C-alpha cells in the first residue's frame, strides 16, 4: 500500500495526490490491463517496476498486480517526474500485493533501499527520459537518467542479487529504416540518430556488459511506438486528441509523411508478461506491430473521430467542406526526424505473443478516454499542447518562456 508521509524516503510526494476534498478523477476511469495469464514462475515473487507511475510501465504494474494477486508482489518505483502520475495506479491502492516507492534511479541509496526493503528478485526497468523532442534541447538529462540511472540500477541489482533484469529499450536504437528495407532483426546494427535513442543504445551497452562481465540475468526488449490511455499528452496521439477536444488545430511537424508502427498498450503489457514467463536470459526481443501509420493518416483518423471536415491522404475531402482543411497546420520539423522505424517481431511471436488490437480499435478506446479524462488527469496541460514545449526545473513551459543557459 502507499504511505502518505512525504518526509520519509520511499513514500510519494503530495504534489500528485488528489485533494481529500475532491473526488479523485481516477475513481470513475476504467481499469486497463493486458489479457495474458501464465503459470506463475517459482523464482519470481517480488517485482520492482521502475517508472511505474509513467505510461507504459503503469500498464504492466496494473496487469501483474491484478492478474497474479496471490503470486507476485509488485513495487512501483518512480521519481514522479512531470509526465508521471499516481493516478495511473491509484486503483491499486490498498491491494496487498501492490506498493509504491518514491525514488530516483540515479540515486543508489534509493534503489538499494527499495531492493532490500521489498526483497526484490525481479526488475523491469522502464524509467527513462523518453520524449525525443526534448532530447534535442537538453540532452544532458537524457544521458543522466537513461545511461547513468541504468548503470546505478545494474550495479545495485548485481550487489543485491536478482533473478531477472528486464531492460526496456526502444526500436529507435536501430535508427532510420528506408521504405524498401526489410524489417530489422534483433541482431541488426544499432545506429541511433537522436540524443534520446543514443542514450538508450548506450544503456543497452551497459546491460550487455553486466551480462557478460557479472552474469547478471538480463533480457532486453525493443518495442515499436506504444499508445493508449494514460500516456502523457506530450506524445502525438494524446496531444492531438486533446487539441481537437479543445477545438484547436493539429500542429504537425514537417511534411507529416513520417511513419511509425503503433502498438496498443494492452498488447505491450501482454508482450512484457510473455517475456517474463517465456523469455530466455541473455536474449533480445523486438515487440513489433503491423500497423504502420503516417502522421498525416493519423491526423485524418483523429479528425474523422471528431467528425471534422478534412482532406483524406488520397486527396478526397471528408465532410461537407469543399475548402482546404484548416484543422492541420504544419510547423517546423525536428533537427532530425527519422522517416520510419521497422522491426521484425517474429522471435517474440514464437513465444506465443500476438498483437490483438487493430489500430482503429485501439485508437477509438484511446480517443474516448482522453475526451473523458485527458483534460483533468494531469492538471492544466495547456503548455504541454504547444508545438515545442520545454521542461524546465521539472515543469513544462512554452518554448518562448524557456531561459537558455
Secondary structure as UniProt FT lines:
FT   TURN            6..7
FT   TURN            15..16
FT   TURN            20..21
FT   HELIX           25..28
FT   TURN            42..43
FT   STRAND          46..50
FT   TURN            51..53
FT   HELIX           55..67
FT   TURN            69..71
FT   STRAND          73..78
FT   TURN            82..83
FT   HELIX           86..92
FT   TURN            93..94
FT   TURN            96..97
FT   STRAND          98..102
FT   TURN            105..106
FT   HELIX           108..117
FT   TURN            118..119
FT   STRAND          122..125
FT   HELIX           132..137
FT   HELIX           139..142
FT   HELIX           143..148
FT   HELIX           149..160
FT   STRAND          164..168
FT   HELIX           171..174
FT   TURN            179..180
FT   TURN            186..187
FT   HELIX           195..214
FT   STRAND          218..223
FT   STRAND          225..227
FT   TURN            229..230
FT   TURN            233..234
FT   HELIX           236..245
FT   TURN            246..247
FT   STRAND          250..253
FT   TURN            254..255
FT   STRAND          259..264
FT   HELIX           265..278
FT   TURN            281..282
FT   STRAND          284..287
FT   STRAND          292..294
FT   HELIX           295..305
FT   TURN            306..307
FT   STRAND          310..311
FT   TURN            313..314
FT   STRAND          317..318
FT   STRAND          328..331
FT   HELIX           346..349
FT   TURN            350..352
FT   HELIX           359..373
FT   TURN            374..378
FT   TURN            382..385
FT   TURN            387..388
FT   STRAND          390..392
FT   TURN            393..394
FT   STRAND          395..397
FT   HELIX           399..401
//
